[in-house]
Amino acid sequence: MEENYFKKITTSIILVILLALSFFILKPILLSIIFGILFAFILSPAHSWLLKKIHSANLSVILISIFLLLLLILPMWFLTPILIDQSLKIYFSTQQMDFVTPLKNIFPSVFASEEFSREVGSIIYSFVNRTINSFVNAISGLILNFPQIMLQLLVAFFTFYFVLRDKDKLLAYVKSLLPFSKEVEAKLFKQTKGITVSVLYGQVVVGMIQGLIAGAGFFIFSVPNYLFLTFLAVVAGIFPVVGTTIIWAPVVIYSFVTGNTLQALGVLVFGSVATFIDNILKPVFISQRTSMPTSIILIGMIGGFFLFGILGFVIGPLILAYLLIILDIYRNKRVPGLLVQEPPSKLRISI
């Protein structure tokens, strides 16, 4: 008995040490691994469709992987110099830009006090300059850290390839490690898949589509520095509550104030379509799936950004979602959860 107890303790200690060492080994590339897994999840339906067409598992994975490689490399190769150029132009133009006069024309009563106007102008000037400086530094960092970024992309690419190719085996292996019954496993994976689809497609993909639609309006109606504004619209579109309106609305106001009415109306139309598309596409992905309140998603995005950087916009809400799912299964109550919102007519399962 004592010998078996000693063996268990020794095995547990060795396992903990190996897990800790493995974490420190994988820590520098952990986000790349997560990035690859998320892309494998997003492109899994395309892989399944292609597999039915060509009936070759390896060839379908290779084709999807080539598509992902082009999707990542080509925009970075062609758009990075343009983004740097446009962000620098915006930076230099903001040095002489008068932020207060347009606001005075729109809200004359609010900006009647000169002292208040100067304070507001100083705040806006400082905010805009810091934001643009951060963006320019981030884009420049892509060039300065190019070898490291390519290694990270290589890790993400190989993770994507092997997860997509062996997803069924990986899923079976993960299930074998879980201490739950088969019924609870089925519920856990169903809820996890549903909430992942809701966050990735319903929030991230739909938000990016909204940003691209607004960007099309910037491009068609010749808004200066349209690519930079499109990038901001895509990022803003991912955020719940905020949306692309925070980007295209100031462009519309500025175009009206400067007398460019056609440009203002055109951007307004595309911006309205981008905002309206949210009401069409999001229910397609969220309907009949486990979901979370918008407030939790927003908190997860902000917290994830502070912890993981730009990838935290996606990773943060998912981490909170998986935690809430585990808690919801653990409490096993018939009273509906406040944070994890299940689809209607879903049966509760006893552990």
C-alpha positions as CSV (number, residue, x, y, z in Angstrom):
1,M,0.0,0.0,0.0
2,E,2.8,2.4,1.0
3,E,4.7,1.5,-2.2
4,N,1.7,2.2,-4.4
5,Y,1.1,5.5,-2.6
6,F,4.7,6.5,-3.1
7,K,4.5,5.6,-6.8
8,K,1.4,7.8,-7.2
9,I,3.0,10.7,-5.4
10,T,6.2,10.4,-7.5
11,T,4.2,10.1,-10.7
12,S,2.2,13.2,-9.8
13,I,5.3,15.2,-9.0
14,I,7.0,14.2,-12.3
15,L,3.8,15.0,-14.2
16,V,3.5,18.5,-12.6
17,I,7.2,19.2,-13.3
18,L,6.8,18.1,-17.0
19,L,3.6,20.2,-17.4
20,A,5.4,23.3,-15.9
21,L,8.4,22.8,-18.2
22,S,6.2,22.2,-21.2
23,F,4.3,25.4,-20.4
24,F,7.5,27.5,-20.3
25,I,8.7,25.8,-23.6
26,L,5.4,26.6,-25.3
27,K,4.8,30.0,-23.7
28,P,6.6,32.0,-26.5
29,I,4.5,30.4,-29.2
30,L,1.3,29.7,-27.2
31,L,-0.7,32.5,-29.0
32,S,0.5,31.1,-32.4
33,I,-0.8,27.6,-31.4
34,I,-4.1,29.1,-30.3
35,F,-4.3,31.1,-33.5
36,G,-3.8,28.0,-35.6
37,I,-6.5,26.1,-33.7
38,L,-9.0,28.9,-34.1
39,F,-8.3,29.1,-37.8
40,A,-8.7,25.3,-38.0
41,F,-12.1,25.7,-36.4
42,I,-13.2,28.6,-38.7
43,L,-12.1,26.8,-41.9
44,S,-13.3,23.3,-40.8
45,P,-16.7,23.7,-42.7
46,A,-14.8,24.6,-45.9
47,H,-12.5,21.6,-45.4
48,S,-15.5,19.3,-44.9
49,W,-17.1,20.6,-48.0
50,L,-13.9,20.3,-50.1
51,L,-13.4,16.7,-48.7
52,K,-16.8,15.7,-50.1
53,K,-15.9,17.1,-53.5
54,I,-12.4,15.6,-54.0
55,H,-12.5,12.6,-51.6
56,S,-8.9,13.0,-50.5
57,A,-8.2,13.9,-46.9
58,N,-4.6,15.0,-47.4
59,L,-5.3,16.9,-50.6
60,S,-8.2,18.8,-49.1
61,V,-6.1,19.8,-46.1
62,I,-3.2,20.9,-48.3
63,L,-5.5,23.1,-50.5
64,I,-7.2,24.7,-47.4
65,S,-3.7,25.3,-45.9
66,I,-2.5,26.9,-49.1
67,F,-5.6,29.1,-49.1
68,L,-4.9,30.2,-45.5
69,L,-1.2,30.8,-46.3
70,L,-2.2,33.1,-49.1
71,L,-4.8,34.8,-47.0
72,L,-2.2,35.7,-44.4
73,I,0.9,36.4,-46.4
74,L,-0.5,38.3,-49.4
75,P,-2.4,41.1,-47.5
76,M,0.6,41.5,-45.1
77,W,3.0,41.7,-48.1
78,F,1.0,44.2,-50.1
79,L,-0.9,46.2,-47.5
80,T,1.7,46.8,-44.9
81,P,3.7,49.5,-46.9
82,I,0.4,51.2,-47.8
83,L,-0.7,51.2,-44.1
84,I,2.6,52.6,-43.0
85,D,2.4,55.3,-45.7
86,Q,-1.2,56.3,-44.9
87,S,-0.7,56.2,-41.1
88,L,2.3,58.5,-41.5
89,K,0.3,60.9,-43.7
90,I,-2.4,61.0,-41.0
91,Y,0.2,61.6,-38.3
92,F,1.7,64.6,-40.1
93,S,-1.7,66.0,-41.1
94,T,-3.0,65.8,-37.5
95,Q,-0.1,68.1,-36.4
96,Q,-1.8,71.0,-38.2
97,M,-5.4,69.9,-37.9
98,D,-7.9,72.0,-36.1
99,F,-10.2,69.7,-34.2
100,V,-12.3,72.4,-32.4
101,T,-13.6,74.5,-35.3
102,P,-15.7,71.7,-36.9
103,L,-17.1,70.9,-33.4
104,K,-17.9,74.6,-32.9
105,N,-19.8,74.7,-36.2
106,I,-21.9,71.6,-35.2
107,F,-22.4,72.4,-31.5
108,P,-22.0,76.2,-31.1
109,S,-23.7,76.4,-27.7
110,V,-21.5,73.6,-26.2
111,F,-18.2,75.2,-27.4
112,A,-19.2,78.8,-26.5
113,S,-16.4,79.0,-24.0
114,E,-12.9,79.5,-25.4
115,E,-11.3,77.9,-22.4
116,F,-13.5,74.8,-22.7
117,S,-12.8,74.6,-26.4
118,R,-9.0,74.7,-25.9
119,E,-9.3,71.9,-23.3
120,V,-11.3,69.7,-25.5
121,G,-9.0,70.4,-28.5
122,S,-6.0,69.5,-26.4
123,I,-7.6,66.2,-25.2
124,I,-8.6,65.2,-28.8
125,Y,-5.2,66.2,-30.2
126,S,-3.4,64.1,-27.5
127,F,-5.7,61.1,-28.0
128,V,-5.4,61.1,-31.8
129,N,-1.6,61.5,-31.7
130,R,-1.1,58.7,-29.2
131,T,-3.4,56.4,-31.1
132,I,-1.6,57.1,-34.4
133,N,1.8,56.8,-32.8
134,S,0.8,53.4,-31.3
135,F,-0.4,52.2,-34.7
136,V,2.7,53.4,-36.6
137,N,4.9,51.7,-34.0
138,A,2.9,48.5,-34.3
139,I,3.1,48.5,-38.1
140,S,6.8,49.3,-38.0
141,G,7.3,46.5,-35.6
142,L,6.0,44.1,-38.3
143,I,9.0,45.0,-40.4
144,L,11.6,45.1,-37.6
145,N,10.5,41.8,-36.2
146,F,9.9,40.1,-39.5
147,P,12.0,36.9,-38.8
148,Q,10.3,36.4,-35.5
149,I,6.8,37.0,-37.0
150,M,7.5,34.5,-39.7
151,L,8.5,31.8,-37.2
152,Q,5.3,32.5,-35.3
153,L,3.3,32.2,-38.5
154,L,5.1,28.9,-39.3
155,V,4.0,27.5,-35.9
156,A,0.4,28.7,-36.5
157,F,0.4,27.2,-40.0
158,F,1.6,23.8,-38.9
159,T,-0.8,23.8,-35.9
160,F,-3.6,24.6,-38.3
161,Y,-2.5,21.8,-40.7
162,F,-2.3,19.0,-38.1
163,V,-5.4,20.1,-36.2
164,L,-7.5,20.2,-39.4
165,R,-6.1,16.9,-40.6
166,D,-6.4,15.0,-37.3
167,K,-9.3,16.8,-35.7
168,D,-11.3,13.7,-35.0
169,K,-8.3,11.9,-33.4
170,L,-7.6,15.0,-31.3
171,L,-11.2,15.3,-30.2
172,A,-11.2,11.7,-29.1
173,Y,-8.0,12.2,-27.2
174,V,-9.3,15.2,-25.4
175,K,-12.5,13.4,-24.5
176,S,-10.4,10.5,-23.1
177,L,-8.7,13.0,-20.6
178,L,-11.9,14.5,-19.3
179,P,-13.2,13.1,-15.9
180,F,-16.9,13.5,-17.0
181,S,-19.5,10.9,-18.0
182,K,-20.4,10.4,-21.6
183,E,-23.6,12.4,-21.3
184,V,-21.8,15.4,-19.7
185,E,-19.0,15.1,-22.3
186,A,-21.6,15.4,-25.1
187,K,-23.3,18.4,-23.4
188,L,-19.9,20.1,-22.8
189,F,-18.7,19.7,-26.4
190,K,-22.1,20.8,-27.8
191,Q,-22.1,23.9,-25.7
192,T,-18.5,24.6,-26.4
193,K,-18.9,24.3,-30.1
194,G,-22.1,26.5,-30.0
195,I,-20.5,29.3,-28.1
196,T,-17.3,29.2,-30.1
197,V,-19.4,29.5,-33.3
198,S,-21.3,32.4,-31.7
199,V,-18.2,34.3,-30.8
200,L,-16.0,33.5,-33.8
201,Y,-18.6,33.8,-36.5
202,G,-21.3,35.9,-34.9
203,Q,-19.0,38.5,-33.4
204,V,-15.6,38.3,-35.1
205,V,-16.3,37.3,-38.7
206,V,-19.5,39.4,-38.9
207,G,-17.7,42.4,-37.4
208,M,-14.9,42.1,-40.0
209,I,-17.5,41.9,-42.8
210,Q,-19.1,45.1,-41.4
211,G,-15.7,46.8,-41.4
212,L,-14.9,45.7,-45.0
213,I,-18.3,47.0,-46.2
214,A,-17.6,50.4,-44.5
215,G,-14.1,50.3,-46.1
216,A,-15.6,49.7,-49.5
217,G,-17.5,53.0,-49.0
218,F,-14.3,54.8,-48.1
219,F,-12.5,53.4,-51.2
220,I,-15.4,54.1,-53.7
221,F,-15.9,57.6,-52.5
222,S,-12.2,58.5,-52.3
223,V,-12.0,59.1,-48.6
224,P,-8.3,60.0,-47.8
225,N,-6.3,57.2,-46.2
226,Y,-9.2,54.8,-46.8
227,L,-7.0,51.7,-46.0
228,F,-6.1,53.0,-42.6
229,L,-9.8,53.8,-41.8
230,T,-10.9,50.4,-43.1
231,F,-8.4,48.7,-40.7
232,L,-9.9,50.7,-37.8
233,A,-13.5,49.9,-39.0
234,V,-12.7,46.2,-39.0
235,V,-11.2,46.3,-35.5
236,A,-14.2,48.4,-34.3
237,G,-16.7,46.1,-36.0
238,I,-15.4,43.2,-33.9
239,F,-16.4,45.0,-30.7
240,P,-20.0,44.6,-29.5
241,V,-21.9,47.8,-28.8
242,V,-19.1,49.9,-30.4
243,G,-19.4,48.7,-34.0
244,T,-18.2,50.4,-37.2
245,T,-20.3,53.5,-36.6
246,I,-17.6,54.9,-34.4
247,I,-15.4,55.1,-37.5
248,W,-17.6,56.0,-40.4
249,A,-19.9,58.5,-38.6
250,P,-17.0,61.0,-37.9
251,V,-16.0,60.6,-41.6
252,V,-19.6,61.5,-42.7
253,I,-19.7,64.5,-40.3
254,Y,-16.2,65.7,-41.5
255,S,-17.2,65.3,-45.2
256,F,-20.4,67.3,-44.6
257,V,-18.6,70.0,-42.7
258,T,-15.9,70.4,-45.5
259,G,-18.6,70.6,-48.2
260,N,-18.1,67.1,-49.7
261,T,-21.7,66.2,-49.7
262,L,-21.5,63.3,-52.2
263,Q,-18.7,61.6,-50.3
264,A,-20.7,62.1,-47.0
265,L,-23.8,60.5,-48.5
266,G,-21.9,57.6,-50.1
267,V,-20.1,56.8,-46.8
268,L,-23.4,57.1,-44.9
269,V,-25.1,54.6,-47.2
270,F,-22.3,52.0,-47.0
271,G,-22.0,52.6,-43.2
272,S,-25.7,52.1,-42.8
273,V,-25.5,48.8,-44.8
274,A,-22.6,47.7,-42.6
275,T,-24.5,48.4,-39.5
276,F,-27.7,46.7,-40.8
277,I,-25.8,43.6,-41.9
278,D,-25.3,42.8,-38.3
279,N,-29.0,42.2,-37.9
280,I,-29.0,39.8,-40.8
281,L,-25.9,37.7,-40.4
282,K,-25.5,37.5,-36.6
283,P,-28.8,35.6,-36.0
284,V,-27.7,33.1,-38.6
285,F,-24.7,32.1,-36.4
286,I,-26.2,32.6,-33.0
287,S,-29.7,31.2,-33.4
288,Q,-30.2,27.8,-31.8
289,R,-26.7,27.9,-30.3
290,T,-25.4,28.5,-26.8
291,S,-24.5,32.2,-26.4
292,M,-23.3,34.8,-23.9
293,P,-24.5,38.3,-23.1
294,T,-22.9,41.1,-25.1
295,S,-21.5,42.6,-21.9
296,I,-19.5,39.4,-21.1
297,I,-18.1,39.3,-24.6
298,L,-17.1,42.9,-24.4
299,I,-15.4,42.4,-21.0
300,G,-13.6,39.3,-22.4
301,M,-12.4,41.3,-25.4
302,I,-11.0,44.2,-23.4
303,G,-9.4,42.0,-20.8
304,G,-8.0,39.7,-23.5
305,F,-6.5,42.6,-25.3
306,F,-4.6,43.8,-22.2
307,L,-3.3,40.3,-21.6
308,F,-2.7,38.9,-25.1
309,G,-2.6,41.9,-27.4
310,I,-4.8,42.1,-30.5
311,L,-5.4,38.3,-30.5
312,G,-7.1,38.8,-27.1
313,F,-10.1,40.2,-28.9
314,V,-10.9,36.6,-29.9
315,I,-9.2,34.6,-27.1
316,G,-10.5,36.6,-24.1
317,P,-14.3,36.0,-24.7
318,L,-13.6,32.3,-25.5
319,I,-11.8,31.8,-22.2
320,L,-14.6,33.4,-20.3
321,A,-17.1,31.4,-22.3
322,Y,-15.5,28.0,-21.5
323,L,-15.2,28.9,-17.9
324,L,-18.9,29.7,-17.7
325,I,-19.8,26.5,-19.5
326,I,-17.8,24.4,-17.0
327,L,-19.4,26.3,-14.1
328,D,-22.9,25.9,-15.6
329,I,-22.4,22.1,-15.9
330,Y,-20.8,21.9,-12.4
331,R,-23.7,23.6,-10.7
332,N,-26.2,21.4,-12.6
333,K,-29.3,23.4,-11.7
334,R,-32.6,23.5,-13.5
335,V,-32.7,27.3,-13.1
336,P,-31.4,28.8,-16.3
337,G,-27.9,30.3,-16.2
338,L,-27.6,34.1,-16.1
339,L,-24.4,34.2,-18.1
340,V,-24.5,31.1,-20.4
341,Q,-27.7,31.3,-22.5
342,E,-28.8,28.0,-23.9
343,P,-31.0,27.6,-26.9
344,P,-34.7,26.8,-26.2
345,S,-35.9,23.3,-25.5
346,K,-32.5,22.0,-24.4
347,L,-32.6,19.2,-21.8
348,R,-30.5,19.3,-18.6
349,I,-28.3,16.3,-18.1
350,S,-27.3,15.0,-14.7
351,I,-23.7,14.3,-13.8
